[in-house]
């Protein structure tokens, strides 16, 4: 037990063993058990209904009855043995099922008996459904971090503990006391994740901005740099699922520049056909040297990777993105497009999207892995084929990564990062047939009426 039983909160039920103590002219001790109907039998008094009463209420009820039959004895009631019952632990745990619990056990105890939360399961909004239809919630993450038992309530007979899957979780690293991945259930902003992560560490600096890296719908990554307020408070920012937050450390104030993204030797993100890159590998911090430029930074990191988006690269300076034409600089060796860098700059080289997007009138639109041997028809087959609202195959349009639109042809080569758009018709084929038949029926009826009128 993590704390003494509170008589005002402990709810009695079938199986509880109560100890009745008498003292005065004579001393005696008697144990009674609450039966399956919620009653306890006390000699000379009879049955007392205690089911659903708190321990304090049960004590007062027994004391009032005993006082009439034992007027010259002092008397009190104590909980000798708490009852054992069964609870259901379901949803996002490793071993869902039925588990034994006592009335002094808390939610975290039975969740641990069920193997603990499964990956990507919520620890902050664990739901407890009571037998009477009411619900309550447990925040096991805050309980583990703070030890406050209000986030980890007691269990009752017939409870169903449901561990849902997380809805919004972000990772945070840098100058916080507990870096890691956390689920957000409150304001879902930067302040909440810093609070759950134990607050800012003593090594945090407010002279550099907080970085938020976010995955965009087209699988690219977007980085936001948010400076602290003038009075040193965290910037206000709403977060999205799988955002990566970095709080700057004072060591980052050293004279340095950074190169982030598709550096040579870095594995591309999962969306581009590889594994998730290691953050330390995809981010290189370099000592700043007077006269540094984009070209010299690339030489110092070994160059760009094979999946670098050379046309979408930029230099991040004081929250502004300055475009850099790496295609001309790297592929054409045009030194005129080289750009000087300043202290604190970040050269961002995004990964090129390699997946093929299939959109429009198909059964399962979405993103599919690039295959150099596939043509338009193969990618449409991956998307389940054209549905009944689709126009003919000749109306399919291919949009290249450069924004060019091409018409369908059987031998057309599909470039990595292209999009296939299957146009929709206003009516399905079946609807067109019905319209034609309906129109014909009206015409025939009209002709028949005219002929009958002439007769």
TORKE-423865 format. One record per residue (C-alpha): residue number from 1; x, y, z. Coordinates in steps of 0.1 Angstrom, whole numbers, plus 5000, padded with zeros to 4 digits. Example, Ala and Ser with C-alpha at 12.3 -4.5 7.8 and 13.67 -1.06 7.14 Angstrom:
2
<site resi="1" east="5123" north="4955" up="5078"/>
<site resi="2" east="5137" north="4989" up="5071"/>
END
This chain:
455
<site resi="1" east="5000" north="5000" up="5000"/>
<site resi="2" east="5013" north="5035" up="4991"/>
<site resi="3" east="4992" north="5052" up="5018"/>
<site resi="4" east="4969" north="5044" up="5047"/>
<site resi="5" east="4932" north="5036" up="5039"/>
<site resi="6" east="4910" north="5067" up="5039"/>
<site resi="7" east="4877" north="5057" up="5056"/>
<site resi="8" east="4859" north="5084" up="5038"/>
<site resi="9" east="4870" north="5071" up="5004"/>
<site resi="10" east="4872" north="5034" up="5008"/>
<site resi="11" east="4840" north="5017" up="4994"/>
<site resi="12" east="4830" north="4985" up="5011"/>
<site resi="13" east="4820" north="4955" up="4991"/>
<site resi="14" east="4815" north="4917" up="4991"/>
<site resi="15" east="4846" north="4899" up="5005"/>
<site resi="16" east="4858" north="4927" up="5028"/>
<site resi="17" east="4867" north="4914" up="5063"/>
<site resi="18" east="4859" north="4938" up="5091"/>
<site resi="19" east="4872" north="4935" up="5127"/>
<site resi="20" east="4849" north="4945" up="5155"/>
<site resi="21" east="4867" north="4954" up="5187"/>
<site resi="22" east="4850" north="4956" up="5222"/>
<site resi="23" east="4867" north="4968" up="5254"/>
<site resi="24" east="4856" north="4980" up="5288"/>
<site resi="25" east="4839" north="4956" up="5313"/>
<site resi="26" east="4851" north="4929" up="5289"/>
<site resi="27" east="4874" north="4927" up="5260"/>
<site resi="28" east="4866" north="4908" up="5228"/>
<site resi="29" east="4874" north="4908" up="5191"/>
<site resi="30" east="4851" north="4896" up="5163"/>
<site resi="31" east="4857" north="4893" up="5126"/>
<site resi="32" east="4828" north="4895" up="5101"/>
<site resi="33" east="4828" north="4892" up="5063"/>
<site resi="34" east="4806" north="4910" up="5039"/>
<site resi="35" east="4788" north="4883" up="5020"/>
<site resi="36" east="4780" north="4881" up="4983"/>
<site resi="37" east="4747" north="4901" up="4989"/>
<site resi="38" east="4766" north="4929" up="5005"/>
<site resi="39" east="4755" north="4921" up="5041"/>
<site resi="40" east="4775" north="4915" up="5072"/>
<site resi="41" east="4761" north="4894" up="5101"/>
<site resi="42" east="4769" north="4906" up="5137"/>
<site resi="43" east="4758" north="4884" up="5166"/>
<site resi="44" east="4728" north="4896" up="5186"/>
<site resi="45" east="4723" north="4924" up="5160"/>
<site resi="46" east="4716" north="4905" up="5128"/>
<site resi="47" east="4724" north="4915" up="5092"/>
<site resi="48" east="4736" north="4949" up="5082"/>
<site resi="49" east="4737" north="4960" up="5046"/>
<site resi="50" east="4772" north="4976" up="5040"/>
<site resi="51" east="4776" north="4972" up="5002"/>
<site resi="52" east="4784" north="5005" up="4985"/>
<site resi="53" east="4790" north="5023" up="5018"/>
<site resi="54" east="4823" north="5040" up="5026"/>
<site resi="55" east="4842" north="5025" up="5055"/>
<site resi="56" east="4833" north="5056" up="5076"/>
<site resi="57" east="4796" north="5051" up="5068"/>
<site resi="58" east="4798" north="5014" up="5076"/>
<site resi="59" east="4816" north="5022" up="5109"/>
<site resi="60" east="4789" north="5046" up="5120"/>
<site resi="61" east="4761" north="5021" up="5110"/>
<site resi="62" east="4776" north="4993" up="5130"/>
<site resi="63" east="4785" north="5015" up="5159"/>
<site resi="64" east="4749" north="5028" up="5162"/>
<site resi="65" east="4735" north="4992" up="5162"/>
<site resi="66" east="4761" north="4978" up="5187"/>
<site resi="67" east="4755" north="5007" up="5211"/>
<site resi="68" east="4719" north="4995" up="5217"/>
<site resi="69" east="4730" north="4959" up="5227"/>
<site resi="70" east="4764" north="4966" up="5243"/>
<site resi="71" east="4757" north="5000" up="5261"/>
<site resi="72" east="4786" north="4997" up="5286"/>
<site resi="73" east="4813" north="4987" up="5262"/>
<site resi="74" east="4835" north="5008" up="5240"/>
<site resi="75" east="4835" north="4997" up="5204"/>
<site resi="76" east="4851" north="5004" up="5170"/>
<site resi="77" east="4854" north="4988" up="5135"/>
<site resi="78" east="4886" north="4984" up="5114"/>
<site resi="79" east="4892" north="4970" up="5080"/>
<site resi="80" east="4911" north="4938" up="5085"/>
<site resi="81" east="4914" north="4924" up="5050"/>
<site resi="82" east="4904" north="4942" up="5018"/>
<site resi="83" east="4885" north="4921" up="4993"/>
<site resi="84" east="4898" north="4907" up="4960"/>
<site resi="85" east="4879" north="4910" up="4927"/>
<site resi="86" east="4883" north="4908" up="4890"/>
<site resi="87" east="4888" north="4937" up="4865"/>
<site resi="88" east="4891" north="4938" up="4827"/>
<site resi="89" east="4922" north="4954" up="4811"/>
<site resi="90" east="4916" north="4960" up="4774"/>
<site resi="91" east="4928" north="4977" up="4742"/>
<site resi="92" east="4963" north="4990" up="4741"/>
<site resi="93" east="4981" north="4967" up="4765"/>
<site resi="94" east="5005" north="4939" up="4757"/>
<site resi="95" east="4983" north="4911" up="4773"/>
<site resi="96" east="4946" north="4922" up="4775"/>
<site resi="97" east="4925" north="4901" up="4798"/>
<site resi="98" east="4909" north="4896" up="4832"/>
<site resi="99" east="4931" north="4902" up="4863"/>
<site resi="100" east="4927" north="4900" up="4900"/>
<site resi="101" east="4929" north="4932" up="4920"/>
<site resi="102" east="4923" north="4943" up="4956"/>
<site resi="103" east="4903" north="4973" up="4967"/>
<site resi="104" east="4937" north="4990" up="4977"/>
<site resi="105" east="4952" north="4985" up="4942"/>
<site resi="106" east="4955" north="5013" up="4918"/>
<site resi="107" east="4952" north="5014" up="4880"/>
<site resi="108" east="4989" north="5013" up="4873"/>
<site resi="109" east="4991" north="4980" up="4892"/>
<site resi="110" east="4967" north="4961" up="4869"/>
<site resi="111" east="4981" north="4977" up="4838"/>
<site resi="112" east="5016" north="4964" up="4848"/>
<site resi="113" east="5001" north="4929" up="4853"/>
<site resi="114" east="4987" north="4931" up="4817"/>
<site resi="115" east="5023" north="4936" up="4804"/>
<site resi="116" east="5022" north="4974" up="4804"/>
<site resi="117" east="5010" north="4997" up="4776"/>
<site resi="118" east="5017" north="4985" up="4741"/>
<site resi="119" east="5038" north="5007" up="4717"/>
<site resi="120" east="5021" north="5039" up="4707"/>
<site resi="121" east="4995" north="5034" up="4734"/>
<site resi="122" east="4984" north="5063" up="4756"/>
<site resi="123" east="4996" north="5065" up="4792"/>
<site resi="124" east="4979" north="5098" up="4798"/>
<site resi="125" east="4942" north="5092" up="4792"/>
<site resi="126" east="4936" north="5057" up="4806"/>
<site resi="127" east="4899" north="5053" up="4810"/>
<site resi="128" east="4882" north="5035" up="4840"/>
<site resi="129" east="4846" north="5025" up="4833"/>
<site resi="130" east="4827" north="5017" up="4866"/>
<site resi="131" east="4799" north="4992" up="4870"/>
<site resi="132" east="4774" north="5020" up="4875"/>
<site resi="133" east="4782" north="5035" up="4841"/>
<site resi="134" east="4803" north="5064" up="4854"/>
<site resi="135" east="4839" north="5069" up="4841"/>
<site resi="136" east="4871" north="5083" up="4854"/>
<site resi="137" east="4906" north="5088" up="4840"/>
<site resi="138" east="4942" north="5081" up="4850"/>
<site resi="139" east="4973" north="5098" up="4838"/>
<site resi="140" east="5000" north="5072" up="4844"/>
<site resi="141" east="5027" north="5094" up="4827"/>
<site resi="142" east="5022" north="5122" up="4852"/>
<site resi="143" east="5020" north="5097" up="4881"/>
<site resi="144" east="5053" north="5082" up="4871"/>
<site resi="145" east="5069" north="5116" up="4867"/>
<site resi="146" east="5054" north="5133" up="4898"/>
<site resi="147" east="5043" north="5104" up="4921"/>
<site resi="148" east="5010" north="5122" up="4927"/>
<site resi="149" east="4984" north="5095" up="4934"/>
<site resi="150" east="4955" north="5117" up="4922"/>
<site resi="151" east="4967" north="5106" up="4887"/>
<site resi="152" east="4964" north="5069" up="4896"/>
<site resi="153" east="4930" north="5062" up="4912"/>
<site resi="154" east="4919" north="5031" up="4931"/>
<site resi="155" east="4900" north="5002" up="4915"/>
<site resi="156" east="4865" north="4990" up="4923"/>
<site resi="157" east="4846" north="4958" up="4916"/>
<site resi="158" east="4837" north="4953" up="4880"/>
<site resi="159" east="4859" north="4980" up="4866"/>
<site resi="160" east="4870" north="4980" up="4830"/>
<site resi="161" east="4903" north="4996" up="4824"/>
<site resi="162" east="4908" north="5007" up="4788"/>
<site resi="163" east="4942" north="5019" up="4775"/>
<site resi="164" east="4936" north="5038" up="4742"/>
<site resi="165" east="4961" north="5046" up="4716"/>
<site resi="166" east="4978" north="5080" up="4716"/>
<site resi="167" east="4963" north="5107" up="4694"/>
<site resi="168" east="4991" north="5134" up="4695"/>
<site resi="169" east="5026" north="5126" up="4706"/>
<site resi="170" east="5058" north="5146" up="4700"/>
<site resi="171" east="5095" north="5141" up="4708"/>
<site resi="172" east="5116" north="5166" up="4726"/>
<site resi="173" east="5153" north="5168" up="4731"/>
<site resi="174" east="5180" north="5193" up="4740"/>
<site resi="175" east="5180" north="5214" up="4772"/>
<site resi="176" east="5151" north="5198" up="4790"/>
<site resi="177" east="5153" north="5176" up="4821"/>
<site resi="178" east="5136" north="5145" up="4807"/>
<site resi="179" east="5141" north="5143" up="4769"/>
<site resi="180" east="5118" north="5117" up="4752"/>
<site resi="181" east="5085" north="5111" up="4735"/>
<site resi="182" east="5054" north="5124" up="4752"/>
<site resi="183" east="5017" north="5124" up="4745"/>
<site resi="184" east="4999" north="5157" up="4748"/>
<site resi="185" east="4963" north="5159" up="4760"/>
<site resi="186" east="4959" north="5195" up="4773"/>
<site resi="187" east="4967" north="5226" up="4753"/>
<site resi="188" east="4989" north="5205" up="4730"/>
<site resi="189" east="5014" north="5232" up="4726"/>
<site resi="190" east="5051" north="5238" up="4733"/>
<site resi="191" east="5045" north="5248" up="4769"/>
<site resi="192" east="5028" north="5215" up="4777"/>
<site resi="193" east="5055" north="5192" up="4762"/>
<site resi="194" east="5082" north="5212" up="4781"/>
<site resi="195" east="5062" north="5208" up="4813"/>
<site resi="196" east="5058" north="5171" up="4809"/>
<site resi="197" east="5095" north="5168" up="4800"/>
<site resi="198" east="5104" north="5182" up="4834"/>
<site resi="199" east="5108" north="5218" up="4824"/>
<site resi="200" east="5138" north="5236" up="4809"/>
<site resi="201" east="5172" north="5224" up="4821"/>
<site resi="202" east="5197" north="5247" up="4837"/>
<site resi="203" east="5218" north="5245" up="4805"/>
<site resi="204" east="5190" north="5260" up="4783"/>
<site resi="205" east="5197" north="5292" up="4766"/>
<site resi="206" east="5172" north="5318" up="4756"/>
<site resi="207" east="5194" north="5335" up="4730"/>
<site resi="208" east="5187" north="5308" up="4704"/>
<site resi="209" east="5153" north="5298" up="4690"/>
<site resi="210" east="5134" north="5266" up="4697"/>
<site resi="211" east="5133" north="5243" up="4667"/>
<site resi="212" east="5102" north="5224" up="4656"/>
<site resi="213" east="5106" north="5199" up="4627"/>
<site resi="214" east="5073" north="5188" up="4612"/>
<site resi="215" east="5065" north="5163" up="4584"/>
<site resi="216" east="5044" north="5179" up="4557"/>
<site resi="217" east="5016" north="5161" up="4537"/>
<site resi="218" east="5040" north="5155" up="4507"/>
<site resi="219" east="5065" north="5138" up="4531"/>
<site resi="220" east="5089" north="5167" up="4531"/>
<site resi="221" east="5101" north="5181" up="4564"/>
<site resi="222" east="5095" north="5217" up="4575"/>
<site resi="223" east="5116" north="5234" up="4602"/>
<site resi="224" east="5103" north="5263" up="4623"/>
<site resi="225" east="5126" north="5284" up="4645"/>
<site resi="226" east="5107" north="5302" up="4673"/>
<site resi="227" east="5126" north="5327" up="4694"/>
<site resi="228" east="5119" north="5331" up="4731"/>
<site resi="229" east="5099" north="5362" up="4741"/>
<site resi="230" east="5115" north="5394" up="4753"/>
<site resi="231" east="5110" north="5384" up="4789"/>
<site resi="232" east="5125" north="5349" up="4784"/>
<site resi="233" east="5093" north="5329" up="4782"/>
<site resi="234" east="5087" north="5300" up="4758"/>
<site resi="235" east="5072" north="5310" up="4724"/>
<site resi="236" east="5036" north="5301" up="4718"/>
<site resi="237" east="5032" north="5273" up="4693"/>
<site resi="238" east="5006" north="5246" up="4687"/>
<site resi="239" east="5021" north="5211" up="4680"/>
<site resi="240" east="5011" north="5183" up="4657"/>
<site resi="241" east="5015" north="5146" up="4658"/>
<site resi="242" east="5051" north="5134" up="4655"/>
<site resi="243" east="5066" north="5169" up="4657"/>
<site resi="244" east="5102" north="5169" up="4669"/>
<site resi="245" east="5111" north="5198" up="4693"/>
<site resi="246" east="5146" north="5208" up="4701"/>
<site resi="247" east="5154" north="5232" up="4730"/>
<site resi="248" east="5188" north="5249" up="4725"/>
<site resi="249" east="5216" north="5244" up="4749"/>
<site resi="250" east="5241" north="5271" up="4759"/>
<site resi="251" east="5269" north="5251" up="4742"/>
<site resi="252" east="5251" north="5258" up="4709"/>
<site resi="253" east="5261" north="5295" up="4714"/>
<site resi="254" east="5296" north="5286" up="4702"/>
<site resi="255" east="5306" north="5300" up="4668"/>
<site resi="256" east="5290" north="5275" up="4646"/>
<site resi="257" east="5268" north="5268" up="4616"/>
<site resi="258" east="5247" north="5237" up="4609"/>
<site resi="259" east="5240" north="5215" up="4578"/>
<site resi="260" east="5207" north="5196" up="4581"/>
<site resi="261" east="5191" north="5169" up="4559"/>
<site resi="262" east="5203" north="5149" up="4529"/>
<site resi="263" east="5240" north="5148" up="4536"/>
<site resi="264" east="5262" north="5122" up="4520"/>
<site resi="265" east="5260" north="5089" up="4539"/>
<site resi="266" east="5226" north="5097" up="4556"/>
<site resi="267" east="5198" north="5072" up="4551"/>
<site resi="268" east="5167" north="5088" up="4537"/>
<site resi="269" east="5134" north="5090" up="4557"/>
<site resi="270" east="5110" north="5061" up="4556"/>
<site resi="271" east="5087" north="5080" up="4532"/>
<site resi="272" east="5115" north="5082" up="4507"/>
<site resi="273" east="5120" north="5044" up="4507"/>
<site resi="274" east="5146" north="5041" up="4535"/>
<site resi="275" east="5146" north="5040" up="4573"/>
<site resi="276" east="5142" north="5070" up="4596"/>
<site resi="277" east="5175" north="5088" up="4598"/>
<site resi="278" east="5195" north="5092" up="4629"/>
<site resi="279" east="5191" north="5128" up="4641"/>
<site resi="280" east="5228" north="5131" up="4649"/>
<site resi="281" east="5238" north="5118" up="4615"/>
<site resi="282" east="5214" north="5141" up="4596"/>
<site resi="283" east="5225" north="5172" up="4615"/>
<site resi="284" east="5261" north="5184" up="4614"/>
<site resi="285" east="5274" north="5213" up="4635"/>
<site resi="286" east="5305" north="5229" up="4620"/>
<site resi="287" east="5328" north="5255" up="4635"/>
<site resi="288" east="5321" north="5288" up="4617"/>
<site resi="289" east="5350" north="5302" up="4597"/>
<site resi="290" east="5351" north="5337" up="4582"/>
<site resi="291" east="5344" north="5335" up="4545"/>
<site resi="292" east="5324" north="5303" up="4547"/>
<site resi="293" east="5299" north="5297" up="4519"/>
<site resi="294" east="5274" north="5270" up="4509"/>
<site resi="295" east="5300" north="5254" up="4487"/>
<site resi="296" east="5326" north="5252" up="4515"/>
<site resi="297" east="5301" north="5237" up="4540"/>
<site resi="298" east="5292" north="5210" up="4515"/>
<site resi="299" east="5328" north="5202" up="4510"/>
<site resi="300" east="5333" north="5199" up="4548"/>
<site resi="301" east="5304" north="5175" up="4552"/>
<site resi="302" east="5314" north="5153" up="4522"/>
<site resi="303" east="5287" north="5166" up="4498"/>
<site resi="304" east="5250" north="5159" up="4494"/>
<site resi="305" east="5233" north="5125" up="4493"/>
<site resi="306" east="5218" north="5109" up="4462"/>
<site resi="307" east="5182" north="5117" up="4473"/>
<site resi="308" east="5189" north="5154" up="4480"/>
<site resi="309" east="5163" north="5179" up="4467"/>
<site resi="310" east="5188" north="5202" up="4450"/>
<site resi="311" east="5161" north="5227" up="4439"/>
<site resi="312" east="5143" north="5229" up="4473"/>
<site resi="313" east="5174" north="5237" up="4495"/>
<site resi="314" east="5177" north="5269" up="4515"/>
<site resi="315" east="5197" north="5287" up="4541"/>
<site resi="316" east="5178" north="5294" up="4573"/>
<site resi="317" east="5188" north="5327" up="4588"/>
<site resi="318" east="5170" north="5345" up="4617"/>
<site resi="319" east="5138" north="5325" up="4608"/>
<site resi="320" east="5139" north="5334" up="4571"/>
<site resi="321" east="5145" north="5309" up="4543"/>
<site resi="322" east="5170" north="5321" up="4517"/>
<site resi="323" east="5167" north="5298" up="4486"/>
<site resi="324" east="5199" north="5281" up="4473"/>
<site resi="325" east="5202" north="5266" up="4438"/>
<site resi="326" east="5222" north="5235" up="4447"/>
<site resi="327" east="5215" north="5220" up="4413"/>
<site resi="328" east="5235" north="5247" up="4395"/>
<site resi="329" east="5262" north="5248" up="4422"/>
<site resi="330" east="5267" north="5210" up="4425"/>
<site resi="331" east="5257" north="5196" up="4391"/>
<site resi="332" east="5267" north="5225" up="4368"/>
<site resi="333" east="5296" north="5238" up="4389"/>
<site resi="334" east="5282" north="5274" up="4386"/>
<site resi="335" east="5300" north="5292" up="4414"/>
<site resi="336" east="5280" north="5324" up="4407"/>
<site resi="337" east="5250" north="5309" up="4426"/>
<site resi="338" east="5272" north="5302" up="4457"/>
<site resi="339" east="5259" north="5321" up="4488"/>
<site resi="340" east="5280" north="5332" up="4517"/>
<site resi="341" east="5269" north="5320" up="4552"/>
<site resi="342" east="5268" north="5338" up="4584"/>
<site resi="343" east="5273" north="5328" up="4621"/>
<site resi="344" east="5243" north="5308" up="4632"/>
<site resi="345" east="5230" north="5299" up="4597"/>
<site resi="346" east="5215" north="5265" up="4590"/>
<site resi="347" east="5219" north="5250" up="4555"/>
<site resi="348" east="5188" north="5228" up="4550"/>
<site resi="349" east="5189" north="5201" up="4522"/>
<site resi="350" east="5155" north="5184" up="4521"/>
<site resi="351" east="5151" north="5148" up="4509"/>
<site resi="352" east="5135" north="5143" up="4475"/>
<site resi="353" east="5102" north="5125" up="4477"/>
<site resi="354" east="5105" north="5092" up="4458"/>
<site resi="355" east="5070" north="5078" up="4463"/>
<site resi="356" east="5044" north="5080" up="4437"/>
<site resi="357" east="5011" north="5097" up="4446"/>
<site resi="358" east="4980" north="5082" up="4431"/>
<site resi="359" east="4950" north="5105" up="4434"/>
<site resi="360" east="4915" north="5109" up="4421"/>
<site resi="361" east="4889" north="5083" up="4410"/>
<site resi="362" east="4907" north="5051" up="4423"/>
<site resi="363" east="4897" north="5028" up="4451"/>
<site resi="364" east="4926" north="5034" up="4474"/>
<site resi="365" east="4943" north="5067" up="4467"/>
<site resi="366" east="4976" north="5073" up="4484"/>
<site resi="367" east="5014" north="5072" up="4483"/>
<site resi="368" east="5031" north="5041" up="4468"/>
<site resi="369" east="5068" north="5031" up="4466"/>
<site resi="370" east="5086" north="5040" up="4434"/>
<site resi="371" east="5095" north="5011" up="4411"/>
<site resi="372" east="5116" north="5019" up="4381"/>
<site resi="373" east="5099" north="4991" up="4361"/>
<site resi="374" east="5063" north="5003" up="4367"/>
<site resi="375" east="5042" north="5023" up="4343"/>
<site resi="376" east="5010" north="5041" up="4348"/>
<site resi="377" east="4988" north="5010" up="4347"/>
<site resi="378" east="5009" north="4992" up="4374"/>
<site resi="379" east="5006" north="5022" up="4398"/>
<site resi="380" east="4969" north="5023" up="4392"/>
<site resi="381" east="4967" north="4986" up="4400"/>
<site resi="382" east="4985" north="4993" up="4433"/>
<site resi="383" east="4958" north="5018" up="4441"/>
<site resi="384" east="4930" north="4992" up="4435"/>
<site resi="385" east="4923" north="5003" up="4400"/>
<site resi="386" east="4900" north="5030" up="4386"/>
<site resi="387" east="4865" north="5031" up="4402"/>
<site resi="388" east="4832" north="5036" up="4385"/>
<site resi="389" east="4835" north="5074" up="4384"/>
<site resi="390" east="4868" north="5074" up="4366"/>
<site resi="391" east="4872" north="5087" up="4331"/>
<site resi="392" east="4890" north="5066" up="4305"/>
<site resi="393" east="4927" north="5057" up="4308"/>
<site resi="394" east="4936" north="5082" up="4282"/>
<site resi="395" east="4924" north="5110" up="4305"/>
<site resi="396" east="4949" north="5101" up="4333"/>
<site resi="397" east="4974" north="5130" up="4339"/>
<site resi="398" east="5010" north="5126" up="4352"/>
<site resi="399" east="5025" north="5155" up="4371"/>
<site resi="400" east="5063" north="5154" up="4373"/>
<site resi="401" east="5083" north="5166" up="4404"/>
<site resi="402" east="5091" north="5198" up="4384"/>
<site resi="403" east="5053" north="5206" up="4380"/>
<site resi="404" east="5050" north="5196" up="4344"/>
<site resi="405" east="5017" north="5179" up="4333"/>
<site resi="406" east="5020" north="5150" up="4308"/>
<site resi="407" east="4993" north="5129" up="4291"/>
<site resi="408" east="4990" north="5092" up="4294"/>
<site resi="409" east="5009" north="5069" up="4272"/>
<site resi="410" east="5016" north="5032" up="4277"/>
<site resi="411" east="5054" north="5036" up="4274"/>
<site resi="412" east="5057" north="5068" up="4295"/>
<site resi="413" east="5085" north="5066" up="4321"/>
<site resi="414" east="5073" north="5077" up="4356"/>
<site resi="415" east="5099" north="5098" up="4375"/>
<site resi="416" east="5103" north="5094" up="4413"/>
<site resi="417" east="5081" north="5119" up="4431"/>
<site resi="418" east="5055" north="5121" up="4403"/>
<site resi="419" east="5018" north="5122" up="4409"/>
<site resi="420" east="4991" north="5103" up="4389"/>
<site resi="421" east="4957" north="5120" up="4387"/>
<site resi="422" east="4927" north="5100" up="4376"/>
<site resi="423" east="4899" north="5124" up="4365"/>
<site resi="424" east="4863" north="5118" up="4376"/>
<site resi="425" east="4833" north="5119" up="4352"/>
<site resi="426" east="4802" north="5138" up="4362"/>
<site resi="427" east="4781" north="5105" up="4360"/>
<site resi="428" east="4791" north="5069" up="4362"/>
<site resi="429" east="4785" north="5046" up="4331"/>
<site resi="430" east="4755" north="5030" up="4348"/>
<site resi="431" east="4740" north="5064" up="4355"/>
<site resi="432" east="4745" north="5075" up="4319"/>
<site resi="433" east="4727" north="5044" up="4307"/>
<site resi="434" east="4699" north="5051" up="4331"/>
<site resi="435" east="4696" north="5087" up="4319"/>
<site resi="436" east="4695" north="5076" up="4282"/>
<site resi="437" east="4669" north="5049" up="4289"/>
<site resi="438" east="4648" north="5073" up="4309"/>
<site resi="439" east="4649" north="5099" up="4282"/>
<site resi="440" east="4640" north="5073" up="4256"/>
<site resi="441" east="4611" north="5062" up="4277"/>
<site resi="442" east="4598" north="5097" up="4280"/>
<site resi="443" east="4600" north="5102" up="4242"/>
<site resi="444" east="4582" north="5070" up="4235"/>
<site resi="445" east="4555" north="5079" up="4259"/>
<site resi="446" east="4551" north="5113" up="4243"/>
<site resi="447" east="4548" north="5098" up="4208"/>
<site resi="448" east="4522" north="5073" up="4220"/>
<site resi="449" east="4501" north="5101" up="4235"/>
<site resi="450" east="4503" north="5121" up="4203"/>
<site resi="451" east="4491" north="5091" up="4182"/>
<site resi="452" east="4463" north="5084" up="4206"/>
<site resi="453" east="4452" north="5121" up="4204"/>
<site resi="454" east="4450" north="5120" up="4166"/>
<site resi="455" east="4428" north="5089" up="4166"/>
END
